[in-house]
Amino acid sequence: MAVTYTIRDSVAVLTLDNPPVNGLGHSTRLGIVEGVTRANEDASVSAIVLIGAGKAFSGGADITEFNTPKATQEPTLLTVVEVVEGSAKPVVAAIHSVAMGGGLELALSAHYRVASPGAQIALPEVKLGLLPGAGGTQRLPRVVGLETAVNMIVTGTPVMSEKLAHTALFDELTEGNLLDAAIRFAQRAAEQKGPHPKARDRRIEHANAEGFIQFARNSVAAVARHFPAPHKCIDAIEKGVKEGFDRGLAFERECFLALVQTPESRALRHAFFGERAASKIADVPSKTPTRSIERIGVVGAGTMGGGIAMNFINAGLPVTLLETKQEALDKGLATIHRNYEAQVKKGKLTQEKADERIALIQPTLAYADLARADLIIEAVFEDLNVKLQVFSQLDEVAKPGAILASNTSTLDLNKIAAFTKRPGDVVGMHFFSPANVMKLLEVVRGEKTEKDVLATVMQLAKKIKKTAVVSGVCDGFIGNRMIEQYIRQALFMLEEGALPAQIDRAIETFGFAMGPFRMSDLAGNDIGWAIRKRRYQEKPDLKYSRVADRLCEIGRFGQKTGAGWYDYQAGKRDAQPSSVVDEMIVAYSKELGIERRKIGDQEIVERLVLSLVNEGAKILEEGIASKASDIDMVYLTGYGFPLWRGGPMLYADTIGLCNVERAMRQYGWQPAARITELAASDGRFNS
Ligand code: NAI
């Protein structure tokens, strides 16, 4: 039973019991309605207490029912809320730990609320591109006031119960036993003559409601340009302010139904579920035992090693950081210190906390010091011979059962695993730069990687707050393999008639955080050059534009050399279009005998995004990624793909696979087999 019914001292206690957070699934909703009805029919009962078992009052909608018929089956939450509010006997909501979304809306429909301090109170629907759909936009402003309610509903951010103690949201805050306090409160309430107070009957008090709403609208316009939901939240609240509760409620419903259908909400829900889905691996059951990870080793204190180490010390795990030379070690440590100093300066961290974290690093030049580590991550030069040396040494010193990870971005993980006598313990942990900031972690599964190694790394990723996505072994894994095709297209378009600034502007208008040329200038154009030189050997038949090689030949490696596709003023990151580069590009087209043409922004966006989609489809066919949403998570968290479009594969679904296929053929490409199949069957990558 999702709701239990007991009677204590003539008070009916309805206990929501649907772990982990008492989600308001169908059986919970039904249990509440039945419980309230039964209590009203039972003459020995004088009042009702609604309370949550376990870790929450209620976390809101049951996410396992999302997109299933049960989600909309009666009694819906709207019905539940009506039944509770309409109860002749007083209903007291007893709130602890979490009252979010539908859970808070349920509490708002009770006549009285008693809470424990430390409970998180929120209406987070906006984070899924929605608004609260069971009266939240109408009742919350009536109990906490217009300004607090607008902030809570528009941002979705939780507020602690004690911060709301002074509002009409809570009739009592208790440090003692919550159920006892709620029952006592209910008994007192039962002695009062009804009808009992309803949030809907309260007035929204504000000296200048119209002015405040306008102010809120302006603030939202500045930060939520691409998302309709925050605007609709304000519209719904305003309706209630101006036209009263019932009209406000009807309008809230209308907005909710419209928002569910928007591509933005679909994208946000896709990202929400995609993140959860990414952590599940089909053939690695969730109960797979994990290895205990208490001490980390990091080999290499360069750009990546330093950032990787910071992730773990931030999570309180000690790190032994190894370099070959004292000088390199000192340099790496100095960078880590500087990073923390900057955070302290910005007020993001106290000096004390920063010192505590830095003290968790044990710098060393001796491999023997890695003997106690449970997980060792290698981040040395991208050279198979160097990796061979490192992994042979790790194999000698690491304790049995230690996980050996490589941060390689292009090398064959199976080869690296074969450098040891324990390939089952070897896995790829591909962090993105800056490693202490970027959310994405590609977990590379080698042919022999053990299941418990994968389960352990996925669990650890959560601890260091990364979005982990599993990738099979291939050159570039999921993210970089796709981006290579995107850059290839960008370079072809330079030859054909576009200039870097135009291409960047077009794709940035589409929503990418940074266009391909600004991105290359930031990463260093020499990196792509090195990869291309390798490709010219490996795949002599694959056509590449050599225009980027020309750029490198004149030493324009990007921001680090003060010049790349753009010019940079010393110490600044602003990209200024460069006449030298633009002339070089035009001359290059002439050399190839290409008559430059005007390329429209639509073509630029299509060729860039669809090149990602085509390679993504191949990655799915080959099983490098096990589901399309994994690819989308890689692009949302690691490559600045616009969140409101949900990632390249969801974007392809949105425009329709037959349109995707048609556009590809128009550009003379060979669509991946998966695309042709889906186009023919009216299918989707994310079904
Ligand atoms: P880096 O050149 O900044 O750092 C490498 C460090 O490894 C240097 O400090 C060097 O002294 C040290 N090192 C070299 N041989 C060593 C050995 N035998 N034992 C111990 N330390 C040794 O290079 P970066 O950029 O940090 O790259 C490291 C690895 O991370 C490479 O495999 C690279 O492909 C990968 N990677 C790099 C990314 C980036 O954006 N820079 C992103 C993702 C992965």
Boltz pocket constraint, residues with backbone or C-beta under 6 A from the ligand:
constraints:
  - pocket:
      binder: B
      contacts: [[A, 299], [A, 300], [A, 301], [A, 302], [A, 303], [A, 304], [A, 305], [A, 322], [A, 323], [A, 324], [A, 328], [A, 378], [A, 379], [A, 380], [A, 381], [A, 382], [A, 383], [A, 386], [A, 389], [A, 390], [A, 407], [A, 408], [A, 409], [A, 410], [A, 430], [A, 431], [A, 432], [A, 433]]
      max_distance: 6.0
